[in-house]
Amino acid sequence: MSLVFDIPGYGALRLARLVCDFNGTLAVDGVLAPGVAERLQRLAANLEIHVVTGDTYGTARQALAGLPVNVQVLPERGQAEAKLAAVSALGPDGCAVLGNGRNDVTMLRAAALGIAVIGAEGVAPEVLAASDLLVPGSEAALDLFLKPRRLLAGLRA
C-alpha cells in the first residue's frame, strides 16, 4: 500500500501513511465533517491512516468507529511532542500529515508532506510555515490523495 508521486521541482514522494489531527482538521466541534468518512474509506485502500488527537470534545473514537483508521488519543499535556513521536515511530519519510493547530507543527515539519487544513477553527500561523500546502477544509485535503493531479498542481515548481 502506498501512493507514489514524482513532482517536478519538488521531488519524489512515496507515501504509505496518512496522519491526521481530528478537531479542526477532520472534524468540526467534535463531529466528523461531511464527506470525510467516505474519503477515509477510499483512501484506506492505498494508505495506512492514523488519527493522533488531543480530542478536545472527547468524540474522536466514537466518530471514527468502524472506519479503517488507527486512533491515538493523547493526554492533555505534551501533545506536540506526542504527535511528533507518533510520526517518528511510523517513519516520517513515508508520512503525509494533515493539521491545523499549534500542537500539529512539529509533526507537519517532520513528515515528507505537511498539509495545513483551514476550517471553522482556523489555522495557527505556525502551521502555515511548517506546511507544504494550505487547503480549505478536510474534503479538499483528503481529495489531494484521491485526485493526485491536485497535489501535483500545488507543489510543482
C-alpha positions in Angstrom: 0.0 0.0 0.0 1.4 3.3 -1.0 1.0 6.3 -3.2 4.0 7.4 -5.3 4.3 10.9 -6.8 7.2 12.4 -8.8 6.6 16.2 -8.6 8.8 18.4 -10.8 10.8 20.9 -8.7 9.6 19.2 -5.5 10.8 15.6 -5.7 9.6 12.1 -5.3 7.1 11.2 -2.6 6.4 7.6 -1.6 3.6 7.8 0.9 2.5 4.8 2.9 0.7 6.5 5.8 -1.6 9.5 6.4 -1.5 11.0 9.9 -4.3 13.4 10.8 -5.3 15.6 13.6 -9.0 15.3 14.4 -10.7 18.5 15.7 -10.3 21.4 13.2 -8.8 19.0 10.6 -11.3 16.1 10.1 -14.0 17.3 12.5 -15.8 20.5 13.5 -16.9 20.8 17.1 -16.1 17.1 17.6 -18.3 16.0 14.7 -16.7 14.4 11.6 -17.0 16.8 8.7 -19.4 15.8 5.8 -17.7 13.6 3.2 -14.7 12.6 5.5 -15.9 9.1 6.3 -16.4 8.1 2.7 -13.0 9.6 1.7 -11.2 7.8 4.6 -12.8 4.5 3.4 -11.5 5.1 -0.1 -8.0 6.2 1.0 -7.5 3.2 3.2 -7.0 1.1 0.0 -3.7 2.9 -0.5 -2.7 4.5 2.8 -2.5 3.3 6.4 -4.5 6.0 8.2 -3.7 7.3 11.7 -5.6 9.9 13.7 -3.5 11.5 16.5 -5.5 13.8 18.6 -5.9 15.7 21.9 -9.6 15.0 21.3 -10.9 18.4 22.6 -14.6 17.2 22.6 -14.0 13.6 23.6 -15.7 12.3 20.5 -12.9 11.0 18.2 -13.1 7.3 18.9 -16.9 7.3 18.5 -16.9 9.5 15.4 -14.2 7.2 13.8 -15.7 3.9 14.9 -16.0 1.4 12.1 -13.6 3.3 9.8 -10.2 1.9 8.7 -8.2 4.2 10.9 -5.9 3.9 13.9 -6.9 6.3 16.7 -4.5 7.6 19.3 -6.0 9.9 21.9 -3.3 11.9 23.7 -3.1 13.3 27.2 -3.7 17.0 27.7 -0.1 17.9 28.2 2.8 17.3 25.7 0.6 16.9 22.7 3.0 18.4 20.2 5.8 16.1 21.4 3.5 13.1 21.3 2.3 13.9 17.8 5.9 14.2 16.6 6.8 10.9 18.4 3.9 9.2 16.6 5.1 10.3 13.2 8.7 9.5 14.0 7.7 5.9 15.0 5.8 5.5 11.7 8.7 6.7 9.6 8.3 10.4 8.6 9.7 9.8 5.1 6.6 7.8 4.3 4.0 10.0 6.0 1.7 12.8 4.9 0.3 14.8 7.7 -2.9 16.9 8.0 -3.2 19.5 10.8 -4.4 23.0 11.8 -3.3 23.7 15.3 -0.1 24.7 17.1 0.3 21.2 18.5 0.5 19.9 14.9 3.5 22.0 13.9 6.3 19.5 14.8 4.6 16.6 13.1 3.9 18.7 10.0 7.6 19.7 9.8 8.8 16.1 10.3 6.6 14.5 7.6 7.5 14.0 4.0 4.4 16.1 3.2 2.7 18.5 5.5 -0.8 19.9 4.7 -2.4 22.7 6.6 -6.2 22.5 6.8 -8.1 25.7 7.3 -11.7 25.2 8.5 -14.1 26.7 11.1 -11.4 26.7 13.8 -8.9 28.5 11.6 -5.3 27.6 11.3 -2.4 28.7 13.5 0.2 30.9 11.7 3.0 28.5 12.7 1.2 25.7 10.9 1.4 27.6 7.6 5.2 28.0 7.9 5.5 24.2 8.7 3.4 23.0 5.8 3.9 22.3 2.1 0.3 23.2 1.2 -2.7 25.0 2.6 -6.2 23.7 1.7 -9.7 24.9 2.5 -11.1 22.0 4.6 -10.9 18.3 5.2 -12.6 17.3 1.9 -10.0 19.3 -0.1 -7.2 17.8 2.0 -8.3 14.2 1.5 -9.1 14.8 -2.2 -5.4 15.6 -2.8 -4.7 11.9 -2.4 -7.8 10.8 -4.3 -7.2 13.2 -7.2 -3.4 13.4 -7.3 -3.1 15.9 -10.1 -4.3 18.5 -7.5 -1.3 17.6 -5.4 1.0 17.9 -8.4 -0.5 21.3 -9.4 0.0 22.7 -5.9 3.6 21.5 -5.4 5.4 21.6 -8.7 7.8 24.4 -9.5 
